[in-house]
Amino acid sequence: MAHDRAETVETRVDTQVELGLDTFGDVTAGADGALLSHAQVIRNLVDEAVLADEVGVDFFGVGEHHRDDFAVSAPETVLAGIATRTSRIRLGSAVTVLSSDDPIRVFQRFSTVDALSNGRAEVILGRGSFTESFPLFGFDLKDYETLFTEKLDLFAALLRDNNAPGGVSWQGKGRPPLKGQHVFPPIETGTLKTWIGVGGSPESVVRAARYGLPLMLAIIGGNPARFAPYVELYHKATAQLGGTPQPVGVHSHGYIAETDEAAREEVYADYKRMHDRIGAERGWPAYGRDAFEREITHGSLYLGAPETVARKIAKTVKALGAARFDMKYSAGTLPHDKMMRAIELYGTKVIPRVREILAEETVGA
């Protein structure tokens, strides 16, 4: 039975795959080339989400960071603002750094966003690829793994039991136990869609399966098809644990312009600056044009004209059996007006074309 569920990822392709957008609120340049204030970037980000709602994007995710090149440290607050100006788009984090937060407070904040949005909230829980939040909130990096494991266990208990008559009873090592506790406000529908964000470790994949939560793969470099074994592991582990099959999503970087050439020229300098700044902190080599072109052609950078990007997304969705694809459209100091145009093209051109391609391939299979 487990083998039947995990036979091939391609058999699970859904032509109605959800197609979303993510941003980290990268601090962008204004018309004069000077960096905008963090406050203006946040206001612009809300306008970007409103446009995404208008052009048919399925999901809008906002990342959490605590450093000067990203404007958003409290994604739930930004999402609450977006919720009051949108009507249909689903709203969530990308990701919430659960290790350095309080699971109960995270639950309360997202249940509040869910109320404001009439049930459109989601949360993607992860450990994050940046560590600034640990010293900021008084946590020790040596507890990186332990903190996430225990806090995820508590969050899963809240998801499972908060609406039950007996409430939440839970015990761990890092905080006092809960005994029959209810957390307010409750999720109105009783269900908060919660993903586990994974960078590619087998242990993290199995953890998501153990809790019965959907898996979001952060694929930011290399051929996306190399993640197929992780998808198979996830489905096999879910089956072996007696769980219900859950969706797999993909988060990757991208950008759209009218032509392939325009997309390359518009984004390269900003993408390189972003990569080099982070790379200098992590010991990466300087980012060059060859690496940029290679990532577009063979890797996980979904960049180009609408047709080019749509075909590449469809290929990844099919290869991994993904139920959702989220594209991070912001790239360092890339200006707001360019991101707005990319969002418009994504919603009006790329999304319908991806679904068309997947439908054609399903009929022809």
Summary of the structure (lengths in Angstrom):
residues: 365
radius of gyration: 20.0
end to end distance: 24.1
largest distance: 61.1
contacts: 1227
relative contact order: 0.16
helix: 49%
strand: 17%
